[in-house]
Amino acid sequence: MAWREDGGALVQDYEFADFAVAMVFVNKVAKVAEAMGHHPDILIHGWNKVRLTLTTHSEGGVTDLDRRLAEAIDRL
Amino acid sequence: MAWREDGGALVQDYEFADFAVAMVFVNKVAKVAEAMGHHPDILIHGWNKVRLTLTTHSEGGVTDLDRRLAEAIDRL
């Protein structure tokens, strides 16, 4: 999957069949994030789109923790 | 609850005890939105904050549908 670096964060955009499918994905991401103790910003917009933004605020940018979270999300 | 009008949308910010509680709220909002067939933009950020943005894209601004959705969310 294609994460891009944007403003000190890893960003990826997703598009789904509908809002319900988008919410299923968001809840899977939330479960992975809780398990890792590292939480992405999640924007659900336009009824079927999701944008994930991963950064480590305490470090002011992308860290290995963000990269590991991105890899875990890619495995969903 | 205090919705503000901002750029042709109704916007409200929420803060929760933690990410899990924020996700419970988001899923309740999603259920209400599905029932109404009208979907807010939902931003989950800073591990415990949620921003809801309600607008009717086809009308280019806030409509009664947005106000009804806001009222339904207030009842959660």
Backbone of each chain as nested JSON, in Angstrom:
{
  "chains": [
    {"id": "A", "residues": [
      {"number": 1, "name": "MET", "atoms": {"N": [0.854, -1.191, 0.0], "CA": [0.0, 0.0, 0.0], "C": [0.891, 1.241, 0.0]}},
      {"number": 2, "name": "ALA", "atoms": {"N": [0.329, 2.344, -0.451], "CA": [1.131, 3.529, -0.726], "C": [0.895, 4.624, 0.304]}},
      {"number": 3, "name": "TRP", "atoms": {"N": [1.664, 4.612, 1.366], "CA": [1.638, 5.732, 2.303], "C": [2.51, 6.834, 1.725]}},
      {"number": 4, "name": "ARG", "atoms": {"N": [2.08, 8.053, 1.894], "CA": [2.92, 9.172, 1.476], "C": [3.317, 9.975, 2.722]}},
      {"number": 5, "name": "GLU", "atoms": {"N": [4.506, 10.582, 2.661], "CA": [4.903, 11.466, 3.754], "C": [4.437, 12.867, 3.436]}},
      {"number": 6, "name": "ASP", "atoms": {"N": [3.726, 13.465, 4.377], "CA": [3.11, 14.771, 4.136], "C": [3.106, 15.538, 5.46]}},
      {"number": 7, "name": "GLY", "atoms": {"N": [3.912, 16.587, 5.538], "CA": [3.908, 17.444, 6.727], "C": [4.308, 16.709, 7.994]}},
      {"number": 8, "name": "GLY", "atoms": {"N": [5.334, 15.86, 7.903], "CA": [5.782, 15.136, 9.094], "C": [4.848, 14.025, 9.52]}},
      {"number": 9, "name": "ALA", "atoms": {"N": [4.089, 13.483, 8.575], "CA": [3.172, 12.388, 8.882], "C": [3.117, 11.408, 7.721]}},
      {"number": 10, "name": "LEU", "atoms": {"N": [2.74, 10.163, 8.025], "CA": [2.396, 9.194, 6.981], "C": [0.897, 9.315, 6.733]}},
      {"number": 11, "name": "VAL", "atoms": {"N": [0.534, 9.461, 5.47], "CA": [-0.882, 9.691, 5.119], "C": [-1.311, 8.671, 4.07]}},
      {"number": 12, "name": "GLN", "atoms": {"N": [-2.519, 8.131, 4.241], "CA": [-3.086, 7.318, 3.171], "C": [-4.594, 7.56, 3.074]}},
      {"number": 13, "name": "ASP", "atoms": {"N": [-5.061, 7.621, 1.827], "CA": [-6.493, 7.805, 1.556], "C": [-7.095, 6.5, 1.052]}},
      {"number": 14, "name": "TYR", "atoms": {"N": [-8.295, 6.22, 1.52], "CA": [-9.024, 5.005, 1.154], "C": [-10.415, 5.39, 0.677]}},
      {"number": 15, "name": "GLU", "atoms": {"N": [-10.94, 4.593, -0.244], "CA": [-12.327, 4.8, -0.681], "C": [-13.05, 3.461, -0.618]}},
      {"number": 16, "name": "PHE", "atoms": {"N": [-14.262, 3.471, -0.101], "CA": [-15.011, 2.234, 0.127], "C": [-16.351, 2.266, -0.601]}},
      {"number": 17, "name": "ALA", "atoms": {"N": [-17.023, 1.123, -0.596], "CA": [-18.307, 1.02, -1.302], "C": [-19.352, 1.955, -0.694]}},
      {"number": 18, "name": "ASP", "atoms": {"N": [-19.329, 2.079, 0.614], "CA": [-20.286, 2.962, 1.274], "C": [-19.815, 3.28, 2.695]}},
      {"number": 19, "name": "PHE", "atoms": {"N": [-20.638, 4.037, 3.392], "CA": [-20.289, 4.489, 4.743], "C": [-20.116, 3.314, 5.706]}},
      {"number": 20, "name": "ALA", "atoms": {"N": [-21.0, 2.329, 5.597], "CA": [-20.942, 1.189, 6.521], "C": [-19.625, 0.423, 6.365]}},
      {"number": 21, "name": "VAL", "atoms": {"N": [-19.2, 0.222, 5.138], "CA": [-17.935, -0.485, 4.884], "C": [-16.756, 0.348, 5.38]}},
      {"number": 22, "name": "ALA", "atoms": {"N": [-16.839, 1.656, 5.181], "CA": [-15.796, 2.546, 5.7], "C": [-15.697, 2.423, 7.222]}},
      {"number": 23, "name": "MET", "atoms": {"N": [-16.847, 2.36, 7.896], "CA": [-16.854, 2.254, 9.36], "C": [-16.279, 0.926, 9.838]}},
      {"number": 24, "name": "VAL", "atoms": {"N": [-16.526, -0.158, 9.097], "CA": [-15.923, -1.452, 9.444], "C": [-14.398, -1.333, 9.409]}},
      {"number": 25, "name": "PHE", "atoms": {"N": [-13.882, -0.699, 8.36], "CA": [-12.433, -0.487, 8.25], "C": [-11.915, 0.356, 9.409]}},
      {"number": 26, "name": "VAL", "atoms": {"N": [-12.608, 1.44, 9.695], "CA": [-12.18, 2.341, 10.779], "C": [-12.119, 1.59, 12.107]}},
      {"number": 27, "name": "ASN", "atoms": {"N": [-13.084, 0.737, 12.352], "CA": [-13.08, -0.014, 13.614], "C": [-11.943, -1.036, 13.668]}},
      {"number": 28, "name": "LYS", "atoms": {"N": [-11.582, -1.595, 12.514], "CA": [-10.415, -2.499, 12.479], "C": [-9.13, -1.72, 12.774]}},
      {"number": 29, "name": "VAL", "atoms": {"N": [-9.014, -0.553, 12.162], "CA": [-7.838, 0.306, 12.411], "C": [-7.781, 0.678, 13.894]}},
      {"number": 30, "name": "ALA", "atoms": {"N": [-8.945, 1.018, 14.465], "CA": [-9.0, 1.416, 15.877], "C": [-8.519, 0.284, 16.78]}},
      {"number": 31, "name": "LYS", "atoms": {"N": [-8.89, -0.952, 16.429], "CA": [-8.497, -2.115, 17.239], "C": [-6.976, -2.315, 17.194]}},
      {"number": 32, "name": "VAL", "atoms": {"N": [-6.41, -2.193, 15.994], "CA": [-4.953, -2.304, 15.829], "C": [-4.255, -1.184, 16.608]}},
      {"number": 33, "name": "ALA", "atoms": {"N": [-4.79, 0.025, 16.504], "CA": [-4.192, 1.176, 17.181], "C": [-4.212, 0.983, 18.698]}},
      {"number": 34, "name": "GLU", "atoms": {"N": [-5.338, 0.505, 19.223], "CA": [-5.441, 0.262, 20.656], "C": [-4.425, -0.787, 21.095]}},
      {"number": 35, "name": "ALA", "atoms": {"N": [-4.277, -1.834, 20.295], "CA": [-3.338, -2.911, 20.625], "C": [-1.897, -2.389, 20.669]}},
      {"number": 36, "name": "MET", "atoms": {"N": [-1.59, -1.412, 19.807], "CA": [-0.236, -0.861, 19.744], "C": [-0.064, 0.328, 20.683]}},
      {"number": 37, "name": "GLY", "atoms": {"N": [-1.156, 0.844, 21.224], "CA": [-1.073, 2.034, 22.067], "C": [-0.615, 3.263, 21.292]}},
      {"number": 38, "name": "HIS", "atoms": {"N": [-0.916, 3.286, 19.999], "CA": [-0.521, 4.413, 19.138], "C": [-1.69, 4.685, 18.204]}},
      {"number": 39, "name": "HIS", "atoms": {"N": [-2.151, 5.927, 18.188], "CA": [-3.439, 6.235, 17.551], "C": [-3.286, 7.177, 16.376]}},
      {"number": 40, "name": "PRO", "atoms": {"N": [-3.754, 6.757, 15.213], "CA": [-3.715, 7.648, 14.052], "C": [-4.842, 8.671, 14.138]}},
      {"number": 41, "name": "ASP", "atoms": {"N": [-4.701, 9.767, 13.415], "CA": [-5.856, 10.611, 13.145], "C": [-6.657, 9.929, 12.037]}},
      {"number": 42, "name": "ILE", "atoms": {"N": [-7.964, 9.881, 12.211], "CA": [-8.851, 9.194, 11.268], "C": [-9.915, 10.179, 10.817]}},
      {"number": 43, "name": "LEU", "atoms": {"N": [-9.959, 10.464, 9.536], "CA": [-11.001, 11.333, 8.985], "C": [-11.907, 10.507, 8.089]}},
      {"number": 44, "name": "ILE", "atoms": {"N": [-13.188, 10.445, 8.456], "CA": [-14.199, 9.787, 7.623], "C": [-14.938, 10.91, 6.914]}},
      {"number": 45, "name": "HIS", "atoms": {"N": [-14.922, 10.913, 5.599], "CA": [-15.501, 12.063, 4.885], "C": [-16.109, 11.633, 3.559]}},
      {"number": 46, "name": "GLY", "atoms": {"N": [-17.006, 12.472, 3.069], "CA": [-17.636, 12.208, 1.769], "C": [-18.369, 10.876, 1.754]}},
      {"number": 47, "name": "TRP", "atoms": {"N": [-18.913, 10.44, 2.894], "CA": [-19.717, 9.226, 3.129], "C": [-19.043, 7.89, 2.821]}},
      {"number": 48, "name": "ASN", "atoms": {"N": [-17.929, 7.869, 2.08], "CA": [-17.292, 6.569, 1.804], "C": [-15.766, 6.633, 1.775]}},
      {"number": 49, "name": "LYS", "atoms": {"N": [-15.204, 7.746, 2.257], "CA": [-13.749, 7.91, 2.189], "C": [-13.158, 8.009, 3.595]}},
      {"number": 50, "name": "VAL", "atoms": {"N": [-11.929, 7.513, 3.72], "CA": [-11.216, 7.581, 4.991], "C": [-9.803, 8.058, 4.72]}},
      {"number": 51, "name": "ARG", "atoms": {"N": [-9.335, 9.014, 5.539], "CA": [-7.933, 9.423, 5.486], "C": [-7.288, 9.108, 6.831]}},
      {"number": 52, "name": "LEU", "atoms": {"N": [-6.195, 8.355, 6.794], "CA": [-5.418, 8.072, 8.0], "C": [-4.156, 8.916, 7.995]}},
      {"number": 53, "name": "THR", "atoms": {"N": [-3.844, 9.519, 9.14], "CA": [-2.658, 10.355, 9.298], "C": [-1.9, 9.865, 10.522]}},
      {"number": 54, "name": "LEU", "atoms": {"N": [-0.669, 9.391, 10.308], "CA": [0.124, 8.784, 11.378], "C": [1.328, 9.661, 11.671]}},
      {"number": 55, "name": "THR", "atoms": {"N": [1.438, 10.101, 12.912], "CA": [2.62, 10.854, 13.318], "C": [2.827, 10.64, 14.809]}},
      {"number": 56, "name": "THR", "atoms": {"N": [4.027, 10.931, 15.272], "CA": [4.321, 10.833, 16.699], "C": [4.498, 12.247, 17.22]}},
      {"number": 57, "name": "HIS", "atoms": {"N": [3.426, 12.773, 17.845], "CA": [3.416, 14.186, 18.245], "C": [4.599, 14.512, 19.167]}},
      {"number": 58, "name": "SER", "atoms": {"N": [4.921, 13.576, 20.074], "CA": [5.986, 13.854, 21.042], "C": [7.35, 13.974, 20.364]}},
      {"number": 59, "name": "GLU", "atoms": {"N": [7.477, 13.392, 19.164], "CA": [8.748, 13.465, 18.433], "C": [8.681, 14.471, 17.282]}},
      {"number": 60, "name": "GLY", "atoms": {"N": [7.491, 15.003, 17.044], "CA": [7.339, 16.013, 15.99], "C": [7.497, 15.481, 14.585]}},
      {"number": 61, "name": "GLY", "atoms": {"N": [7.219, 14.201, 14.389], "CA": [7.336, 13.652, 13.035], "C": [7.106, 12.159, 13.011]}},
      {"number": 62, "name": "VAL", "atoms": {"N": [7.504, 11.55, 11.907], "CA": [7.295, 10.117, 11.7], "C": [8.385, 9.316, 12.405]}},
      {"number": 63, "name": "THR", "atoms": {"N": [7.983, 8.319, 13.175], "CA": [8.93, 7.444, 13.858], "C": [8.671, 5.983, 13.457]}},
      {"number": 64, "name": "ASP", "atoms": {"N": [9.508, 5.1, 13.99], "CA": [9.314, 3.665, 13.726], "C": [7.947, 3.189, 14.203]}},
      {"number": 65, "name": "LEU", "atoms": {"N": [7.43, 3.819, 15.257], "CA": [6.113, 3.448, 15.76], "C": [5.044, 3.696, 14.686]}},
      {"number": 66, "name": "ASP", "atoms": {"N": [5.166, 4.808, 13.984], "CA": [4.225, 5.102, 12.894], "C": [4.379, 4.096, 11.755]}},
      {"number": 67, "name": "ARG", "atoms": {"N": [5.63, 3.762, 11.45], "CA": [5.863, 2.806, 10.351], "C": [5.32, 1.423, 10.712]}},
      {"number": 68, "name": "ARG", "atoms": {"N": [5.474, 1.032, 11.997], "CA": [4.934, -0.266, 12.415], "C": [3.407, -0.257, 12.39]}},
      {"number": 69, "name": "LEU", "atoms": {"N": [2.812, 0.856, 12.771], "CA": [1.345, 0.964, 12.718], "C": [0.869, 0.911, 11.27]}},
      {"number": 70, "name": "ALA", "atoms": {"N": [1.586, 1.605, 10.382], "CA": [1.225, 1.579, 8.948], "C": [1.277, 0.149, 8.402]}},
      {"number": 71, "name": "GLU", "atoms": {"N": [2.322, -0.585, 8.794], "CA": [2.449, -1.983, 8.328], "C": [1.312, -2.847, 8.884]}},
      {"number": 72, "name": "ALA", "atoms": {"N": [0.955, -2.624, 10.137], "CA": [-0.135, -3.392, 10.746], "C": [-1.464, -3.09, 10.032]}},
      {"number": 73, "name": "ILE", "atoms": {"N": [-1.664, -1.835, 9.666], "CA": [-2.883, -1.457, 8.946], "C": [-2.883, -2.074, 7.556]}},
      {"number": 74, "name": "ASP", "atoms": {"N": [-1.719, -2.116, 6.921], "CA": [-1.626, -2.732, 5.589], "C": [-2.015, -4.213, 5.629]}},
      {"number": 75, "name": "ARG", "atoms": {"N": [-1.799, -4.851, 6.777], "CA": [-2.118, -6.285, 6.876], "C": [-3.612, -6.527, 7.106]}},
      {"number": 76, "name": "LEU", "atoms": {"N": [-4.381, -5.497, 7.332], "CA": [-5.825, -5.676, 7.582], "C": [-6.525, -6.223, 6.341]}}
    ]},
    {"id": "B", "residues": [
      {"number": 1, "name": "MET", "atoms": {"N": [-26.347, 21.467, 23.334], "CA": [-24.962, 21.394, 22.852], "C": [-24.717, 22.514, 21.85]}},
      {"number": 2, "name": "ALA", "atoms": {"N": [-23.478, 22.889, 21.691], "CA": [-23.144, 24.098, 20.952], "C": [-22.526, 23.776, 19.587]}},
      {"number": 3, "name": "TRP", "atoms": {"N": [-23.378, 23.664, 18.588], "CA": [-22.863, 23.575, 17.236], "C": [-22.544, 24.987, 16.758]}},
      {"number": 4, "name": "ARG", "atoms": {"N": [-21.463, 25.119, 16.024], "CA": [-21.153, 26.424, 15.439], "C": [-21.235, 26.306, 13.911]}},
      {"number": 5, "name": "GLU", "atoms": {"N": [-21.607, 27.373, 13.254], "CA": [-21.578, 27.367, 11.794], "C": [-20.212, 27.852, 11.339]}},
      {"number": 6, "name": "ASP", "atoms": {"N": [-19.62, 27.077, 10.466], "CA": [-18.246, 27.358, 10.047], "C": [-18.091, 26.912, 8.589]}},
      {"number": 7, "name": "GLY", "atoms": {"N": [-17.934, 27.847, 7.694], "CA": [-17.703, 27.514, 6.278], "C": [-18.825, 26.708, 5.657]}},
      {"number": 8, "name": "GLY", "atoms": {"N": [-20.062, 27.095, 5.95], "CA": [-21.195, 26.385, 5.351], "C": [-21.445, 25.024, 5.955]}},
      {"number": 9, "name": "ALA", "atoms": {"N": [-21.024, 24.829, 7.202], "CA": [-21.236, 23.547, 7.875], "C": [-21.534, 23.782, 9.352]}},
      {"number": 10, "name": "LEU", "atoms": {"N": [-22.205, 22.811, 9.967], "CA": [-22.335, 22.778, 11.422], "C": [-21.174, 21.962, 11.969]}},
      {"number": 11, "name": "VAL", "atoms": {"N": [-20.462, 22.521, 12.938], "CA": [-19.253, 21.877, 13.46], "C": [-19.355, 21.785, 14.974]}},
      {"number": 12, "name": "GLN", "atoms": {"N": [-18.954, 20.633, 15.505], "CA": [-18.828, 20.531, 16.955], "C": [-17.621, 19.668, 17.317]}},
      {"number": 13, "name": "ASP", "atoms": {"N": [-16.914, 20.104, 18.356], "CA": [-15.745, 19.374, 18.853], "C": [-16.076, 18.707, 20.176]}},
      {"number": 14, "name": "TYR", "atoms": {"N": [-15.591, 17.506, 20.328], "CA": [-15.819, 16.704, 21.533], "C": [-14.477, 16.205, 22.059]}},
      {"number": 15, "name": "GLU", "atoms": {"N": [-14.428, 16.048, 23.383], "CA": [-13.216, 15.458, 23.98], "C": [-13.652, 14.349, 24.936]}},
      {"number": 16, "name": "PHE", "atoms": {"N": [-12.965, 13.224, 24.871], "CA": [-13.353, 12.042, 25.642], "C": [-12.218, 11.584, 26.555]}},
      {"number": 17, "name": "ALA", "atoms": {"N": [-12.544, 10.641, 27.416], "CA": [-11.554, 10.144, 28.37], "C": [-10.375, 9.469, 27.659]}},
      {"number": 18, "name": "ASP", "atoms": {"N": [-10.685, 8.757, 26.597], "CA": [-9.609, 8.086, 25.844], "C": [-10.119, 7.702, 24.452]}},
      {"number": 19, "name": "PHE", "atoms": {"N": [-9.254, 7.055, 23.708], "CA": [-9.555, 6.682, 22.32], "C": [-10.743, 5.73, 22.247]}},
      {"number": 20, "name": "ALA", "atoms": {"N": [-10.79, 4.764, 23.157], "CA": [-11.863, 3.766, 23.124], "C": [-13.229, 4.419, 23.327]}},
      {"number": 21, "name": "VAL", "atoms": {"N": [-13.31, 5.362, 24.251], "CA": [-14.572, 6.066, 24.508], "C": [-14.944, 6.93, 23.296]}},
      {"number": 22, "name": "ALA", "atoms": {"N": [-13.936, 7.552, 22.703], "CA": [-14.185, 8.341, 21.487], "C": [-14.759, 7.454, 20.38]}},
      {"number": 23, "name": "MET", "atoms": {"N": [-14.214, 6.237, 20.244], "CA": [-14.703, 5.321, 19.2], "C": [-16.134, 4.86, 19.479]}},
      {"number": 24, "name": "VAL", "atoms": {"N": [-16.48, 4.672, 20.733], "CA": [-17.867, 4.313, 21.076], "C": [-18.81, 5.421, 20.597]}},
      {"number": 25, "name": "PHE", "atoms": {"N": [-18.437, 6.655, 20.881], "CA": [-19.24, 7.805, 20.431], "C": [-19.345, 7.824, 18.904]}},
      {"number": 26, "name": "VAL", "atoms": {"N": [-18.218, 7.646, 18.234], "CA": [-18.203, 7.685, 16.765], "C": [-19.13, 6.611, 16.19]}},
      {"number": 27, "name": "ASN", "atoms": {"N": [-19.135, 5.449, 16.789], "CA": [-20.004, 4.384, 16.284], "C": [-21.485, 4.69, 16.526]}},
      {"number": 28, "name": "LYS", "atoms": {"N": [-21.783, 5.368, 17.621], "CA": [-23.176, 5.795, 17.848], "C": [-23.594, 6.825, 16.803]}},
      {"number": 29, "name": "VAL", "atoms": {"N": [-22.709, 7.781, 16.54], "CA": [-22.986, 8.798, 15.513], "C": [-23.19, 8.122, 14.151]}},
      {"number": 30, "name": "ALA", "atoms": {"N": [-22.338, 7.131, 13.855], "CA": [-22.429, 6.426, 12.576], "C": [-23.779, 5.726, 12.432]}},
      {"number": 31, "name": "LYS", "atoms": {"N": [-24.262, 5.142, 13.52], "CA": [-25.545, 4.433, 13.492], "C": [-26.694, 5.413, 13.223]}},
      {"number": 32, "name": "VAL", "atoms": {"N": [-26.673, 6.559, 13.895], "CA": [-27.686, 7.602, 13.674], "C": [-27.617, 8.097, 12.223]}},
      {"number": 33, "name": "ALA", "atoms": {"N": [-26.401, 8.313, 11.734], "CA": [-26.211, 8.818, 10.371], "C": [-26.749, 7.823, 9.341]}},
      {"number": 34, "name": "GLU", "atoms": {"N": [-26.469, 6.541, 9.56], "CA": [-26.973, 5.511, 8.654], "C": [-28.494, 5.494, 8.661]}},
      {"number": 35, "name": "ALA", "atoms": {"N": [-29.08, 5.616, 9.843], "CA": [-30.54, 5.593, 9.962], "C": [-31.164, 6.769, 9.212]}},
      {"number": 36, "name": "MET", "atoms": {"N": [-30.465, 7.914, 9.197], "CA": [-30.995, 9.111, 8.529], "C": [-30.569, 9.183, 7.071]}},
      {"number": 37, "name": "GLY", "atoms": {"N": [-29.633, 8.338, 6.664], "CA": [-29.124, 8.405, 5.297], "C": [-28.383, 9.702, 5.017]}},
      {"number": 38, "name": "HIS", "atoms": {"N": [-27.798, 10.271, 6.074], "CA": [-27.051, 11.534, 5.936], "C": [-25.808, 11.416, 6.81]}},
      {"number": 39, "name": "HIS", "atoms": {"N": [-24.641, 11.654, 6.214], "CA": [-23.393, 11.284, 6.873], "C": [-22.523, 12.486, 7.164]}},
      {"number": 40, "name": "PRO", "atoms": {"N": [-22.168, 12.676, 8.412], "CA": [-21.255, 13.771, 8.753], "C": [-19.822, 13.395, 8.391]}},
      {"number": 41, "name": "ASP", "atoms": {"N": [-18.978, 14.396, 8.256], "CA": [-17.546, 14.125, 8.279], "C": [-17.153, 13.955, 9.741]}},
      {"number": 42, "name": "ILE", "atoms": {"N": [-16.343, 12.945, 9.999], "CA": [-15.938, 12.611, 11.372], "C": [-14.422, 12.583, 11.427]}},
      {"number": 43, "name": "LEU", "atoms": {"N": [-13.84, 13.442, 12.255], "CA": [-12.387, 13.43, 12.444], "C": [-12.082, 12.994, 13.866]}},
      {"number": 44, "name": "ILE", "atoms": {"N": [-11.357, 11.875, 13.981], "CA": [-10.882, 11.387, 15.281], "C": [-9.413, 11.786, 15.357]}},
      {"number": 45, "name": "HIS", "atoms": {"N": [-9.065, 12.581, 16.346], "CA": [-7.691, 13.107, 16.353], "C": [-7.195, 13.3, 17.781]}},
      {"number": 46, "name": "GLY", "atoms": {"N": [-5.878, 13.35, 17.905], "CA": [-5.27, 13.57, 19.22], "C": [-5.676, 12.523, 20.237]}},
      {"number": 47, "name": "TRP", "atoms": {"N": [-5.927, 11.282, 19.79], "CA": [-6.251, 10.063, 20.544], "C": [-7.542, 10.139, 21.372]}},
      {"number": 48, "name": "ASN", "atoms": {"N": [-8.1, 11.33, 21.65], "CA": [-9.343, 11.367, 22.448], "C": [-10.316, 12.455, 22.006]}},
      {"number": 49, "name": "LYS", "atoms": {"N": [-10.078, 13.03, 20.83], "CA": [-10.929, 14.124, 20.366], "C": [-11.663, 13.74, 19.082]}},
      {"number": 50, "name": "VAL", "atoms": {"N": [-12.865, 14.272, 18.934], "CA": [-13.662, 14.036, 17.727], "C": [-14.224, 15.365, 17.244]}},
      {"number": 51, "name": "ARG", "atoms": {"N": [-14.117, 15.611, 15.96], "CA": [-14.785, 16.768, 15.347], "C": [-15.807, 16.262, 14.335]}},
      {"number": 52, "name": "LEU", "atoms": {"N": [-17.04, 16.713, 14.503], "CA": [-18.1, 16.395, 13.542], "C": [-18.369, 17.623, 12.682]}},
      {"number": 53, "name": "THR", "atoms": {"N": [-18.504, 17.408, 11.385], "CA": [-18.791, 18.481, 10.432], "C": [-19.979, 18.052, 9.584]}},
      {"number": 54, "name": "LEU", "atoms": {"N": [-21.07, 18.812, 9.678], "CA": [-22.323, 18.457, 8.992], "C": [-22.623, 19.482, 7.913]}},
      {"number": 55, "name": "THR", "atoms": {"N": [-22.756, 19.01, 6.696], "CA": [-23.146, 19.892, 5.602], "C": [-23.862, 19.066, 4.551]}},
      {"number": 56, "name": "THR", "atoms": {"N": [-24.616, 19.731, 3.687], "CA": [-25.281, 19.034, 2.584], "C": [-24.589, 19.459, 1.3]}},
      {"number": 57, "name": "HIS", "atoms": {"N": [-23.678, 18.572, 0.818], "CA": [-22.828, 18.946, -0.315], "C": [-23.664, 19.346, -1.533]}},
      {"number": 58, "name": "SER", "atoms": {"N": [-24.771, 18.623, -1.759], "CA": [-25.586, 18.881, -2.947], "C": [-26.233, 20.264, -2.896]}},
      {"number": 59, "name": "GLU", "atoms": {"N": [-26.368, 20.812, -1.678], "CA": [-26.979, 22.143, -1.544], "C": [-25.927, 23.214, -1.251]}},
      {"number": 60, "name": "GLY", "atoms": {"N": [-24.681, 22.778, -1.054], "CA": [-23.601, 23.737, -0.823], "C": [-23.675, 24.453, 0.513]}},
      {"number": 61, "name": "GLY", "atoms": {"N": [-24.308, 23.835, 1.496], "CA": [-24.372, 24.484, 2.802], "C": [-25.214, 23.689, 3.783]}},
      {"number": 62, "name": "VAL", "atoms": {"N": [-25.591, 24.352, 4.872], "CA": [-26.358, 23.713, 5.94], "C": [-27.843, 23.692, 5.569]}},
      {"number": 63, "name": "THR", "atoms": {"N": [-28.463, 22.532, 5.707], "CA": [-29.903, 22.399, 5.442], "C": [-30.601, 21.832, 6.682]}},
      {"number": 64, "name": "ASP", "atoms": {"N": [-31.922, 21.701, 6.579], "CA": [-32.689, 21.113, 7.681], "C": [-32.212, 19.698, 7.997]}},
      {"number": 65, "name": "LEU", "atoms": {"N": [-31.753, 18.993, 6.971], "CA": [-31.24, 17.632, 7.18], "C": [-30.046, 17.654, 8.135]}},
      {"number": 66, "name": "ASP", "atoms": {"N": [-29.189, 18.63, 7.979], "CA": [-28.035, 18.768, 8.886], "C": [-28.495, 19.107, 10.298]}},
      {"number": 67, "name": "ARG", "atoms": {"N": [-29.491, 20.003, 10.375], "CA": [-29.989, 20.392, 11.704], "C": [-30.655, 19.212, 12.409]}},
      {"number": 68, "name": "ARG", "atoms": {"N": [-31.378, 18.396, 11.634], "CA": [-32.017, 17.214, 12.245], "C": [-30.972, 16.206, 12.702]}},
      {"number": 69, "name": "LEU", "atoms": {"N": [-29.922, 16.046, 11.891], "CA": [-28.843, 15.135, 12.286], "C": [-28.141, 15.649, 13.542]}},
      {"number": 70, "name": "ALA", "atoms": {"N": [-27.914, 16.951, 13.608], "CA": [-27.287, 17.554, 14.8], "C": [-28.141, 17.296, 16.047]}},
      {"number": 71, "name": "GLU", "atoms": {"N": [-29.455, 17.46, 15.901], "CA": [-30.358, 17.226, 17.039], "C": [-30.332, 15.752, 17.457]}},
      {"number": 72, "name": "ALA", "atoms": {"N": [-30.288, 14.868, 16.475], "CA": [-30.25, 13.43, 16.783], "C": [-28.941, 13.075, 17.505]}},
      {"number": 73, "name": "ILE", "atoms": {"N": [-27.855, 13.695, 17.103], "CA": [-26.56, 13.454, 17.762], "C": [-26.593, 14.02, 19.185]}},
      {"number": 74, "name": "ASP", "atoms": {"N": [-27.232, 15.161, 19.351], "CA": [-27.338, 15.756, 20.692], "C": [-28.091, 14.841, 21.659]}},
      {"number": 75, "name": "ARG", "atoms": {"N": [-29.003, 14.024, 21.112], "CA": [-29.783, 13.134, 21.974], "C": [-29.012, 11.881, 22.378]}},
      {"number": 76, "name": "LEU", "atoms": {"N": [-27.84, 11.667, 21.81], "CA": [-27.053, 10.46, 22.135], "C": [-26.598, 10.49, 23.59]}}
    ]}
  ]
}
